[in-house]
Amino acid sequence: MSKTGLPACLADLPNPLDHPQPTPRDLVGRTPWSAWDALVPLPRQRYRHLAGCQQADGGAGRGPGGPPHQASRSSDSAQVVHEISLAEGPSQQARRPVLLLAACLLLLLAACVPVKPLPVLGQVPQFQLTLQTDTPFDSHSLDGHIWVANFIYTTCDGPCPMMSHQMRGIQNSTGSAPELKLVSFTVDPAHDTPPVLAKYAAHFKADPARWYFLTGEMARLHDLGLNAFKLNSVDGSLSHSTRFVLVDGKRRIRGYYLSSDDGFPKTLLHDIRQLQSEPS
C-alpha cells in the first residue's frame, strides 16, 4: 500500500478530472469506441489497474499449490473500489456523472453535426514527366487517388531535407492507406536526373510504389509549379515554396500547408482522413 492508502499500482494513477476533453473536431473520423476512449480514457484505465492490482496485491489469493481463494478476490476487489472512492473525495465523486454526461453529449455532437467539406482551391491538369526510376510518369496513374505534393531539389541545404523528412513521416503515418500517393517535383531538372533522384529517394527511404520523385522538361515543371499549383516558378533560380499541397482523386487542390507550422502534419493527416470519407 502507498502513503495515500491506495495499492502501489494505483498510487500515481492520473485523475480523470485533470484530463482535457477533446473538441468535436478531434472526434471526426473516429469509430464510436475510439471516440469514447478519447473522451474518457482514465476511468477505463482505472478499471484495468484494478484488475492488475487484484493479481499483484494478492487479490486472487492463491495458497501454496492450491486454487485461488474466491472469497479473498471479492473482498479485496471491494476494498480497492472503496479505497478509490475514499481517495477521490465527495466533490470529485459528485462531478463524475457530470463528466460522463458531457462525454455523451460530445459524442452525439460529433455524430450529428455535419463536417464542413474542404474547399476546392484549384485544378491540376494532366501531365507527363519522368520518375526516379527513369520511366515515364503519366498523371492518369494518380486519378482516383488522394495525393500530397511538394517542390524540392536534391542539392538544397535549406528547407528541402526537412520537407522530405516530413514527407517520409506522412508516408509512415499512412502505411495502412497504400492508395494515398506522395509526389515530389524537382525545381532543378538540369541537375536532378532520374539516377540523382533515385539516390535521394533511397536516402529518405521512399516507398517507390507510393512516393514519386519527378523530373522532366523545365517548361512543364514551370507550368505546374506556377500555373497549376500556384506555388513557384521553375526557371533555374531554385527558389521554391515550402508548402505541401493536398490533391483529391479528381486532381482538385483541397488544401495548402506551410511546412514550418508546428501543427501542419496533424492538420494534413486530419484532412486526408476527411477526404477519404468523402463520397467518390
N, C-alpha and C positions, 0 to 999 in steps of 0.2 A: 504493500500500500504506500502511496505517496504522502507528502506532507498535507496535501489538500484533502486527504481522506478517500481519494479515488484510487482504483487499481493503477499500477505503474503504467500500463499501456494506454490508459485513458487520461493520465495526468496532464499531458500537454496537448490534448486534442483541441483544435480551434473551436471557438464559439460561433455557432451559426448566425448569431445576431451581428457579428462583425463582418460577415461575408457580403460584399457588394452585389446587389441584384442586377442582372443584365437588363438591357433595354429590349423592346420588341425587335429592333433591327438585328440584335445579336442572335435572335432565335430563328431568323429566316433561314430556311434550308435544312433545319434540324428535324430529325424524327421526333415524335412525341416523347419518347423515353429519353433521348439525348437532351431535349429541351428541359425535361424535368430534372435531369442530373445537373444541368447548368443553373437551374433555379434553386434547388435545394440539395446540393451535394453533401453538405456537412451532416445533416441528420442521418442520411443514408450511411455516411462514413461512421457515425456513432454506432449504428447497428452492426456494421462489420467489425468494429473494435469490440463490441460486446461479445460477439461470437468468439473472437480471438481470446478475449480475457477469460472466458469460461474454461478454455483449454489451458492457457498459460498460467492462470492463477489457481488451477486445481478445480475449476467449476465442474468438470466432468467426473472428478473423483475416482480414480482407478486405484484399487488396492493392489498389493504385490501379487501379480499373477491372477487377479480376479477381474470380474466385469465392472463396467462403470457403475457408480452409485447414482441411480436416477434421482433419488431424493435430494442428494447433495447438489446435483446440477440445477434443479428447480429452485432450491433455496438460495444458492449462490447467484443465480440469474436475478432473482427478485431483489437480492441485496445490492447488486450492481446497479439495477434500474433505480432503486430507492436512493442510492448514493449519488447517482447522476442528477436526480430530481432535486436533492437537497443542495448539491453544489451549484445548480443553476439559479436557485433563488426564486421566490414567489413572483417577482416582477418579470423575470425572463420567461418563466412558465406561462404567465398570463399573456405575454406577447407572442408566444409560439403560434396560436391559432391565427393571429393577425398576419404573421409571415406566410403561413400556408395559404390563407385566403388571397394574399397579394400574389403569391406564386401562381395560383389557379387563374386569377384574373389576367396576369401577363400571358399565360398560355393561351387563354381564349382570345386575347387581343392579337397575339401573333398569328393565330389561325384565321381570324375573321377580317383583319384589316388587309385590304389588297396591297400587294407590293407594287410600288411605282416602277414602271419599266425604265430601263436605262435609255437615255436619249440616243438618237441617231445623229451622229456628228459629221458624217461624210461617207463616201463610197470609194472603195479601192477598185480600180479597173483590172481586168485580166492582164497578166504579164508573163513574160518568159525570160528566165535568167539561167545561171549555171550554179549547180550545187558544189559543195566542197568535195564531193566525190568525182568531180569533173564530168558530170552527166547533166543533160538538160533538165531544167525545172519548169514545169507549167503550173501556173496558179490554179488551174482547174483541179489539181490534186488537193487544194485546200477547201474546195466547195463542200458545204455541209459540215465543216469543222470550225469550231471556235479556235482562234489563234491569237498569239501575243507577238508583237513585232517591236524591234528597236533597231537603231542605226549605230554601228561601231566601226572601228578599224583596228587591225591587229597590232600595229606599232604604237598605238595610243598609250601614253603613260599617265593620262589623266583619269577621266571617269569611266573609260571603257572596261578596264578589268573589273571594277566594281559592278558595272551594269551586267557584265557577263556572269559574274558570281551571283548576282541577284536572279538572272535568268535561270541559272542552274538550280537555285533554290526553288523557283517556280516549277521547274521540271521535277524536282524531288518531291515537292508538296502535292503534285498532281499525278503521282505514279499510278494511282488507281483509275485514272481517266486517260488512257492512251490515245483517245480520239482528240485530245487537246494538243495543238501543234504550237511550236515556237519558231520564229523566223527572225534571224539577224541579217540585216543588209549591210554590206560594207560601203563606206563612203570613200574608200581608196582602192578602186578596182585595178588601178595600174600596178599596185604592189600586191594586193590581196588576191592572188591567183588561187585556184582550187587547192593545190598542194599546201599553200600557206594557210588557207582557211581550215584545211583538214587537220593540220598540226595544232592550230589554235583551238579547234573544236575538241580534239583529244585532250588538250591541257585542261579544259573545263568539263571533261567527262560528259560531253553532249551525247545524248541518245540519237543516233543518226535516223532512227525511224520517227522521231518526234521533233528534233531540233535541227532546223535547216540553216546553213550559212550560205548566203547568196552573193554572187558577184556577176559581172557582165559588162555590157557597154555603159559607159558613163552617162550617155544621154538618157538611157532607160532608167537608170538609178536616180538620176536628177529629176526626171519627171515624177517618179514615185515619191521621192522624198519631199519635193516642193509642192506638187500639184495634187497628189493623191493623199498623202499623209499630212501635208501642211506642216512639216516639221523643219526641214532644212534642205538646202541645195546640195548637190553632189557635183562639185566643179573643180576639184583638186585642192581646195583650200583646207580640207579636213575639218572644217567647222561643222558641228552637228548637234542636234538636240539630245538631251539626256532623258527624254520622256519615253515611256513604254506606251504601246497602243493596243487596245483590246478590240478585236475584229470578230464579228459573228460569222455564221455559216453562209451568209449571203454577201459577204465581203463589205458589210457596213461597219463603219467605225463606231464603237459604242462607249469608248472611254479613253482618256489620256491620264497618265500617272507619272508624276515627277519622281525620278529615282532617288532624289535627295530627301524626299519626305519620309519621316520615320514610320508612318503608318501605311506606306504605299503597298508593301506586299500583302498585308492583311486586307486592305481595301480591294486590291486587284483580285485576290482569291475569292473574296465575297462576291464580287461582280461576276466572276467566272461561274460560280455556283448558280447565281441568279440567271445567267444566260442559259445554263444547262437545263434549267427548269422551264424556260420559255417554250411554248409550242413551236415546233419546227415549221 
